[in-house]
């Protein structure tokens, strides 16, 4: 078992630290914000992630994890220092690595000889090499390894403990082997490569997943034009072993803290090296257009309404998280407010974070409160509690009848029978009444959709 320091106590840092502790390692988490640090020491986490609270509580009780704001204390016995800080987008789409290099400076200053810096943060290609150069200039005997994360918010603990692969990018085979040893208990395939390949692979993975969603959203537009059913199309192509069923769901598109910034950062990298990333730019543009399409559907549903009100079900960018970064829901709400349309909204977990972003809306106690007086409803986040509502009651509370299914997940045929005007993305539309019909039978792709939310 190893002594490990993890710098950063956000989604990635906390999951990394707690999961490494669950594997038996001794972990010190570094958090420089005093309020967050005090909460962490009490076992109160600043992020919502299923299973993480229990994992941290167990590790604290067993004294396998502790938190500090002092780098000297954190690194005094550590063989490994993981960097898991944020890399937000800069003004030109580039990844802002200032937090990474700040952490590097503090780590190198207090590093004992032979320390291995493990970069978990998503960083531009070449960052690991630059960190190694800076460490060498300091005269410290430090190795630098890239170990990108492939975690999905909402299933991050499961993803860490049961990974498809562990990627280790290193210039030294010895350092790569030592880092691989930290994950030995996972019994997962280990892929070793150069640092630059590991860094690029992280961006490539997110870009490819984002591209699948954007392609299906592009197909949903064509589906509407030719009166095909995008759900049928997804099931058919998802059954192809060359393609698979994941990330084929049309709707509002992807958001969150990873896909938007990573696609933009990869575009910036390509352009800065004289390349033209046409596909990547289209992936990003198609995603933004889905939000405008949702607004068009809402405006159409509100046509003729005086002092219209829209109810929004879901504020987080996906279910099982309280994260509103890059949330399609908040983007749409902001545009509705610009058009002087009132908004009522609810989310099981993200209300506090959403209040900081869109304070000028009515935050409701539950979905039924959202429906009260609304002329149209938008399902923006696929929370399970929204999928099992008493829809007759919902209709009785509304002043209108329109539902825009931003996740293509509701039973449109049932809602139409109840009297709703149901709008979706690319589902088959009955020519007689304009309402989408949900004609799908459960299949492999449906099982995947229940496990994942489109990012």
Secondary structure, 3 states (H helix, E strand, C coil): CCEEEEECCCHHHHHHHHHHHHCCCEEEEECCCHHHHHHHHCCCCCCCCCCHHHHHHHHHHCCCEEEECCHHHHHCCCCEEEECCCCCECCCCCECCHHHHHHHHHHHHHCCCCEEEEECCCCCCCHHHHHHHHHHHCCCCEEEEECCCCCCCCCHHHHHHCCCCEEEEECCHHHHHHHHHHCHHHCCCEEEECHHHHHHHHHHHHHHHHHHHHHHHHHHHHHHHHCCCHHHHHHHHHCCCCCCCCCCCCCCCCCCCCHHHHHHHHHHHHHHCCCCCHHHHHHHHHHHHHHHHHHHHHHHHHCCCCCCEEEEECCCCCCCCCCCCCCHHHHHHHHHHHCCCEEEEECCCCHHHHHHHCCCCEECCCHHHHHCCCCEEEECCCCHHHHCCCHHHHHHHCCCCEEEECCCCCCHHHHHHHCCEEECCCCCECCCCCCECCCCCCCHHHHHHHHCCCC
